[in-house]
């Protein structure tokens, strides 16, 4: 979250995607990626809450985590597309 906020503050966000792949997001793509970062934080919080929850309701937490993961990856994909469209314009 702090790294995403710094990216919003500075106007560019460097994201490492793999061994040899990195991208620098600019403009509106930073805000879209920040939304994906928030979903990643929610995913982690749900994992922690599930660990401490004594009830037998694992399926609910699995669904919430799967939804956060899928929607977060989708939003991050939109951020990458937005960044490439703006770079080409």
C-alpha positions in Angstrom: 0.0 0.0 0.0 2.8 2.4 0.9 4.6 1.7 -2.3 1.4 2.3 -4.3 0.8 5.5 -2.5 4.4 6.6 -3.3 3.7 5.8 -6.9 0.7 8.0 -6.9 2.7 10.8 -5.2 5.6 10.6 -7.6 3.6 10.1 -10.7 5.3 6.8 -11.8 5.2 3.3 -10.4 7.9 0.7 -11.2 6.5 -2.8 -11.1 8.7 -5.9 -11.3 6.8 -8.7 -13.2 9.3 -11.5 -13.4 12.9 -12.4 -14.0 13.5 -10.1 -17.0 10.2 -8.2 -17.1 9.4 -4.9 -15.5 7.1 -2.0 -16.4 6.8 1.6 -15.2 3.2 2.8 -14.9 2.3 6.4 -15.6 -0.9 8.4 -15.3 -4.2 6.8 -14.8 -2.6 3.3 -14.9 -1.1 4.0 -11.4 -4.6 4.5 -9.9 -5.9 1.3 -11.5 -2.9 -0.7 -10.3 -3.4 0.8 -6.8 -6.9 -0.6 -6.7 -5.3 -4.0 -7.5 -2.8 -3.5 -4.7 -5.8 -2.8 -2.3 -7.4 -6.1 -3.4 -4.1 -7.8 -2.7 -4.1 -6.4 0.8 -7.7 -7.5 1.3 -6.6 -11.0 0.2 -3.9 -11.1 2.8 -6.2 -9.8 5.6 -8.8 -12.5 4.7 -6.0 -15.1 5.0 -5.1 -13.8 8.5 -8.7 -13.6 9.6 -9.3 -17.2 8.3 -6.4 -18.4 10.3 -7.7 -17.0 13.6 -11.4 -17.9 13.0 -12.2 -21.0 14.9 -15.5 -21.8 13.1 -15.7 -24.4 10.3 -16.4 -22.0 7.4 -13.3 -22.4 5.2 -15.4 -22.3 2.0 -16.5 -18.7 2.5 -12.9 -17.5 3.0 -11.7 -19.6 0.0 -14.4 -17.9 -2.2 -13.5 -14.4 -0.9 -9.8 -15.0 -1.6 -10.5 -16.4 -5.1 -12.6 -13.4 -5.9 -10.0 -10.9 -4.6 -7.3 -12.7 -6.6 -9.2 -12.9 -9.8 -10.6 -9.4 -9.7 -7.2 -8.0 -8.6 -5.4 -9.7 -11.5 -8.1 -8.5 -13.9 -7.7 -4.9 -12.7 -3.9 -5.1 -12.8 -4.2 -6.3 -16.4 -6.3 -3.3 -17.2 -3.6 -1.1 -15.7 -1.0 -2.7 -18.0 -3.3 -2.2 -21.0 -4.0 1.4 -20.0 -0.3 2.1 -19.6 0.5 0.6 -23.0 -2.3 2.6 -24.7 -1.2 5.8 -23.1 2.5 5.1 -24.1 1.4 4.6 -27.7 -0.7 7.7 -27.9 
